[in-house]
C-alpha cells in the first residue's frame, strides 16, 4: 500500500493517514475506489475535482 501510494506521488504516511481519517469519518464502502492512490491527488483531493 505504501509503495503504491509513493508511486502515485503521495507521501505514504500522509496517504495512509488521509485514508484512515476518511474511513473514520464514515466514507461509504460503496465508494471505496475513491480512496485508491490513483484516484486521490497528493493533496488528498479527488482526482478531477476542483
C-alpha positions as CSV (number, residue, x, y, z in Angstrom):
1,X,0.0,0.0,0.0
2,X,2.8,2.4,0.9
3,X,4.8,1.6,-2.2
4,X,1.7,2.1,-4.5
5,X,0.9,5.4,-2.8
6,X,4.5,6.6,-3.3
7,X,4.4,5.5,-7.0
8,X,1.3,7.7,-7.4
9,X,3.1,10.8,-5.9
10,X,1.9,10.5,-2.3
11,X,3.9,10.6,0.9
12,X,3.0,7.1,2.1
13,X,2.3,8.1,5.8
14,X,0.2,11.1,4.7
15,X,-1.8,9.0,2.2
16,X,-2.5,6.3,4.8
17,X,-3.5,8.9,7.4
18,X,-5.9,10.5,4.9
19,X,-7.5,7.2,4.0
20,X,-7.9,6.2,7.7
21,X,-9.3,9.7,8.5
22,X,-11.9,9.4,5.7
23,X,-12.9,5.9,6.8
24,X,-13.2,7.0,10.4
25,X,-15.5,9.9,9.3
26,X,-17.9,7.5,7.5
27,X,-16.6,7.2,4.0
28,X,-19.1,4.9,2.2
29,X,-18.0,1.4,1.5
30,X,-19.7,1.6,-1.9
31,X,-17.2,4.5,-2.8
32,X,-14.1,2.8,-1.5
33,X,-12.5,3.1,-5.0
34,X,-12.3,6.9,-4.4
35,X,-9.6,6.2,-1.8
36,X,-7.2,4.4,-4.1
37,X,-3.9,6.2,-4.6
38,X,-4.5,6.8,-8.3
39,X,-7.9,8.4,-7.5
40,X,-6.6,10.9,-5.0
41,X,-4.2,13.8,-5.7
42,X,-1.2,14.1,-3.4
43,X,-3.1,16.9,-1.5
44,X,-5.9,14.5,-0.7
45,X,-8.5,15.8,-3.2
46,X,-10.3,13.5,-5.6
47,X,-8.7,13.5,-9.0
48,X,-10.8,15.6,-11.3
49,X,-12.4,17.6,-8.6
50,X,-11.7,21.3,-8.5
